[in-house]
Amino acid sequence: MNLSFFDQFMSPYLLGIPLILLSTLFPALLLPTPGNRWITNRLSTLQSWLLHLVTKQLMTPLNKNGHKWALILTSLMALLLMINLLGLLPYTFTPTTQLSMNMALAFPLWLATLLTGLRNQPSASLGHLLPEGTPTPLIPALILIETTSLLIRPLALGVRLTANLTAGHLLIQLISTATTALLSIMPAISILTTLILLLLTILEVAVAMIQAYVFVLLLSLYLQENI
């Protein structure tokens, strides 16, 4: 019984084809058809407005050198948002519930921001490891603590995204199982759990969007420290 709760974190197959591959093709239907105009319909207008809003929010804290990262961060935001929302559909699974994938996204980007700072302003980047005015006896301990907090950042990025999405999916699985089990025994309680399941699903949609934004926002803040 306990193992069945985690079956949702494995990609289902149909005729030997992972259904997650088919589901990732659906967003391609949202792409505008080629034409002689940049914006062809209201959907394209909405997409352009959302991309502009997200890019503006991410790039506001950064200086002009950081604007080179606009395409990478906005594309990462769109990718995470698409994957998180697609994982809420039936007969799919969420790749971002796998820590390996989240670490594969978090570690290279965090390392890129760190190397950018060490290349452009090494003194300022290393200066973050030792706050100004630190008493001499505390210098070794503070350097060790700040170095640990710096190295643990990519792990925190990956674990945060994995834990939030996994917890939400498990709650939905548990409540839906309870709703099905109570349907024939206590219909009134089953209706109540159905309402709770609906509210939890709405909350999970919000969590999927917020976690994608938080992941990219923290990367932009790490970049801000190093440029």
C-alpha positions in Angstrom: 0.0 0.0 0.0 2.8 2.4 0.9 4.7 1.7 -2.3 1.6 2.5 -4.4 1.7 6.1 -3.2 5.1 6.5 -4.9 4.1 4.9 -8.2 3.0 8.3 -9.4 6.6 9.4 -9.5 7.4 6.9 -12.3 6.5 7.9 -15.8 3.6 5.8 -17.2 4.1 4.1 -20.5 1.7 3.5 -23.4 2.8 1.1 -26.1 6.4 1.5 -24.8 6.3 5.3 -25.2 6.6 7.4 -22.0 3.5 9.6 -21.8 5.6 12.5 -20.4 7.1 12.8 -23.9 3.6 13.1 -25.4 2.5 15.6 -22.8 5.5 17.9 -23.4 4.4 18.2 -27.0 1.2 19.9 -26.1 2.8 23.3 -25.2 4.0 23.4 -28.8 0.4 24.0 -29.8 0.5 27.3 -28.0 3.3 28.6 -30.3 2.0 31.1 -32.8 1.9 30.1 -36.5 4.4 31.9 -38.7 3.0 35.0 -40.4 3.9 38.5 -41.5 3.1 39.9 -38.0 4.9 39.4 -34.7 1.6 39.1 -32.8 -1.1 37.2 -34.6 -3.8 36.7 -32.0 -4.8 37.4 -28.4 -3.0 34.3 -27.1 0.2 35.6 -28.6 -0.4 39.0 -26.9 -1.0 37.3 -23.6 2.2 35.2 -23.9 4.3 38.2 -24.9 2.9 40.2 -21.9 3.6 37.4 -19.5 7.2 36.9 -20.8 7.8 40.6 -20.6 6.4 40.7 -17.0 8.6 37.8 -15.8 11.7 39.1 -17.5 11.2 42.6 -16.0 10.7 41.2 -12.5 13.9 39.0 -12.8 16.1 41.7 -14.4 15.1 44.7 -12.2 17.6 43.9 -9.4 20.4 43.3 -11.8 22.7 45.8 -13.5 23.3 45.9 -17.3 25.9 43.1 -17.2 23.3 40.8 -15.6 20.8 41.4 -18.5 22.8 39.0 -20.6 21.2 36.2 -18.4 17.7 37.3 -19.4 17.2 34.6 -22.0 18.6 31.8 -19.8 16.5 32.7 -16.7 13.3 33.4 -18.6 13.6 30.1 -20.5 14.3 28.2 -17.3 11.2 29.8 -15.7 9.1 28.7 -18.7 10.5 25.2 -18.6 9.9 24.7 -14.9 6.5 26.2 -15.1 5.5 23.9 -18.0 6.9 20.8 -16.3 5.3 21.5 -12.9 1.8 22.2 -14.4 2.0 19.3 -16.8 2.7 17.0 -13.8 -0.7 17.8 -12.4 -2.5 16.2 -15.4 -3.6 12.6 -15.3 -1.4 9.8 -16.7 1.7 12.0 -16.5 4.4 12.5 -13.9 6.4 15.4 -12.7 10.2 15.2 -13.6 10.9 18.0 -11.1 10.0 15.6 -8.3 13.2 13.9 -9.0 16.2 15.4 -7.1 18.6 14.3 -9.8 16.9 16.6 -12.4 16.6 19.5 -10.1 20.3 19.3 -9.1 21.2 19.0 -12.8 19.5 22.4 -13.3 20.6 24.0 -10.1 24.3 23.1 -9.8 25.6 24.2 -13.2 23.7 27.6 -13.1 24.9 28.2 -9.5 28.4 27.4 -10.5 28.1 29.7 -13.5 27.1 32.6 -11.2 30.0 31.8 -8.8 32.6 31.6 -11.6 31.2 34.9 -13.1 31.9 36.6 -9.8 35.3 35.1 -9.4 36.3 36.2 -12.9 34.9 39.7 -12.9 35.3 40.8 -9.3 37.3 38.2 -7.3 38.0 40.4 -4.3 34.3 41.3 -3.8 33.2 37.7 -4.3 35.7 36.4 -1.7 34.8 39.3 0.5 31.3 37.8 1.1 33.0 35.0 3.0 34.1 37.4 5.7 31.8 40.2 6.9 33.5 43.6 7.6 34.3 44.3 11.2 34.5 40.6 12.3 36.5 40.1 15.5 39.8 38.3 14.8 39.1 35.2 16.9 35.9 34.6 14.9 37.4 34.8 11.5 38.2 31.1 10.9 34.7 30.0 12.2 32.9 32.6 10.1 34.9 31.7 6.9 34.0 28.1 7.5 30.3 28.9 8.0 30.0 31.2 5.0 31.8 28.7 2.8 29.4 26.0 3.9 26.4 28.2 3.3 27.7 29.1 -0.2 28.4 25.5 -1.2 25.0 24.3 0.1 23.0 26.7 -2.1 22.5 24.4 -5.1 21.5 21.6 -2.8 18.9 23.9 -1.2 17.6 24.9 -4.6 17.1 21.3 -5.7 15.7 20.0 -2.4 13.3 22.9 -2.0 11.7 22.3 -5.4 11.7 18.5 -5.0 10.2 18.5 -1.5 7.4 21.0 -2.2 6.2 19.2 -5.3 6.6 15.7 -3.8 4.6 16.7 -0.7 1.8 18.2 -2.7 1.5 15.2 -5.0 1.5 12.8 -2.0 -1.2 14.8 -0.3 -3.4 14.7 -3.4 -2.8 11.0 -3.7 -3.7 10.3 -0.1 -6.9 12.4 -0.1 -8.0 11.0 -3.4 -7.5 7.5 -2.1 -9.5 8.3 1.0 -12.3 9.9 -1.1 -12.6 6.7 -3.2 -12.6 4.5 -0.1 -15.2 6.5 1.7 -17.6 6.8 -1.3 -19.4 3.6 -0.6 -19.2 3.7 3.2 -19.8 7.4 4.2 -21.0 9.4 1.1 -21.3 12.6 3.1 -17.7 12.5 4.3 -16.6 11.5 0.8 -18.2 14.7 -0.6 -16.3 16.8 2.1 -13.0 15.2 1.2 -13.8 15.8 -2.5 -14.1 19.6 -1.7 -10.8 19.4 0.2 -9.2 17.6 -2.8 -10.4 20.4 -5.1 -9.0 23.1 -2.8 -5.7 21.2 -2.5 -5.5 20.9 -6.3 -5.9 24.6 -6.7 -3.3 25.1 -4.0 -0.9 22.7 -5.8 -1.3 24.7 -9.1 -0.3 27.8 -7.2 2.6 26.0 -5.6 3.8 24.7 -9.0 3.9 28.3 -10.3 5.4 29.8 -7.2 8.2 27.2 -6.9 9.2 27.7 -10.5 9.4 31.5 -9.9 11.3 31.1 -6.6 13.9 28.7 -8.2 14.7 31.3 -10.9 14.4 34.3 -8.5 17.0 32.8 -6.1 19.4 32.2 -9.1 19.0 35.8 -10.1 19.8 36.9 -6.5 22.9 34.7 -6.6 23.8 36.3 -9.8 23.3 39.8 -8.4 25.9 39.1 -5.7 28.5 38.2 -8.3 28.2 41.0 -10.9 
